[in-house]
Amino acid sequence: MNSTNPASVLGFGTWQQIVDKFLYCANSSNQTGGSKKITEANLPPHKHTGTTSDSGDHQHTIDRSFLNQ
C-alpha cells in the first residue's frame, strides 16, 4: 500500500483515505459474499514473464500449497 495520489501517477483521479470504515460491494441483485475458492480451475489462462541479467538456463519452483487451503 502507498499513499501516492492517483492524479500524480495516472494524470487523473483523487485519493481519499478511508479510516475506520470498510468498502461494501454487492452485485446487481444486491447479493454479497460468495463461495469461490482460488483454484487453478478458477484462474483464466495467463502467463508470467521475466528477464535476468545472468546468462545460462535456470528454473524456479512454485509452491502451490495455497491452492489446497
C-alpha positions in Angstrom: 0.0 0.0 0.0 1.2 3.5 -0.6 -0.4 6.9 -0.3 0.5 8.3 -3.7 -2.3 10.3 -5.2 -3.6 8.6 -8.4 -3.5 12.0 -10.1 0.3 12.0 -9.7 0.6 8.7 -11.4 -2.3 8.5 -13.8 -2.9 12.2 -14.5 -6.5 12.0 -13.2 -8.4 10.9 -10.1 -8.2 11.8 -6.4 -7.3 9.9 -3.4 -9.3 9.9 -0.1 -8.0 8.0 2.8 -10.6 5.6 4.3 -10.2 5.4 8.1 -12.4 3.3 10.4 -14.6 2.3 7.5 -14.9 -0.6 5.1 -15.8 -1.0 1.4 -19.1 -2.7 0.8 -19.7 -4.3 -2.6 -22.7 -6.1 -4.0 -23.8 -7.5 -7.4 -26.8 -6.2 -9.3 -29.2 -8.3 -7.3 -27.7 -6.7 -4.1 -26.1 -10.0 -3.0 -22.8 -10.1 -1.2 -20.4 -12.9 -0.3 -19.6 -15.9 -2.4 -18.1 -19.3 -2.2 -15.4 -19.2 -4.9 -12.2 -20.8 -3.7 -9.0 -19.9 -5.5 -8.0 -23.0 -7.6 -6.3 -23.4 -10.9 -9.8 -24.1 -12.4 -10.9 -20.6 -11.4 -7.9 -18.8 -13.0 -8.1 -17.5 -16.5 -5.3 -18.6 -18.9 -2.3 -16.3 -18.3 1.4 -16.4 -18.2 4.3 -14.8 -16.3 7.4 -13.5 -17.9 10.6 -12.1 -16.6 14.2 -11.2 -17.5 17.5 -11.7 -15.9 20.9 -10.2 -16.4 22.6 -13.6 -15.8 23.4 -15.9 -18.7 22.5 -19.5 -18.8 19.4 -21.6 -18.0 17.8 -21.6 -14.6 14.5 -22.6 -13.2 12.1 -21.7 -10.3 9.7 -23.9 -8.3 6.2 -22.8 -7.4 4.6 -23.5 -4.1 1.0 -24.5 -4.9 0.0 -25.4 -1.4 -2.2 -22.3 -1.1 -4.5 -23.9 -3.7 -5.5 -26.7 -1.3 -6.5 -24.5 1.7 
